[in-house]
Amino acid sequence: MTDVRDEGKATAAVSGPEPSDKAPMREALIEAAFQLFLVHGFERTTVDDIVARAGVGRRSFFRYFPSKEDVVFPEHERCLAEMSAFLTTSTAGEPLDVVCDAARLVTRMYAANPEFSVQRYRLTREVPSLRGYELSVVHRYERTLAHYLRQRYAGDHAGALRAEVQAAAVVAAHNNGLRTWLRGGGQGDAAKAVDQSLTFVRQTWGNLGESAESSTAPAPEDDVIVMVAPRSVPMWRVVQKIEKTLGGD
């Protein structure tokens, strides 16, 4: 593995206490897995290694995790379910604000256990297969947000496009803020870093649809003036002619 950790910390993680018999088995498997990943690497650690360290059988592992990759991302299924439930009940308010709030559920999941989140981030950066797995999870979040936005923009002729663009922007901004926090070792306020990124999205995309619609064509009562002038004509004279046409003084 490319070493982005302190070797002392890695050694301490392995020489630390065995997973407690009183701890839920799922958490014991996660703890055992990461202790081994930190020292031996993800690829060289097998499911047999994990269950041996946790003191359980293989069947117990697969009861909780379909694959070794899933043990690295143990909370995403629950978070996706929470996000879907949140969006289902959020039928009022500005749609973009709602999906930003939904994205913050992911922030809170990471911030609940900074040490684990940082370990996972570093591990994912080192293992291409985990990076691919992570991208598939991110895509599921994006699809969930886009589905909600398409429903909210159902009456908009460009609603489907607007939903896809805004969902992608929210996910990208959220991940930018979250990774800034993770690269800093999980120090400080994760929510603040994410909020700064989401504020940019809201300012950029918030009323874009309405603005675009209102600017596509002039109101019926508006006049359209097209003026052609030689390049050599001074700008003040062009303005003067426009004012005269409009009836200005």
ABEGO torsion letter per residue (X at the ends): XBBABBAAAAAAAAABBBBBAABBAAAAAAAAAAAAAAAAEAAABBAAAAAAAAGBBAAAAAAABABAAAAABAAAAAAAAAAAAAAAABABEBAAAAAAAAAAAAAAAAAABAAAAAAAAAAAAABAAAAAAAAAAAAAAAAAAAAAAAAAAAABAAAAAAAAAAAAAAAAAAAAAAAAAAAAGGBEBAAAAAAAAAAAAAAAAAAAAAAAAAAABBBAABBBBBBBBBAABBAAAAAAAAAAAAGBX
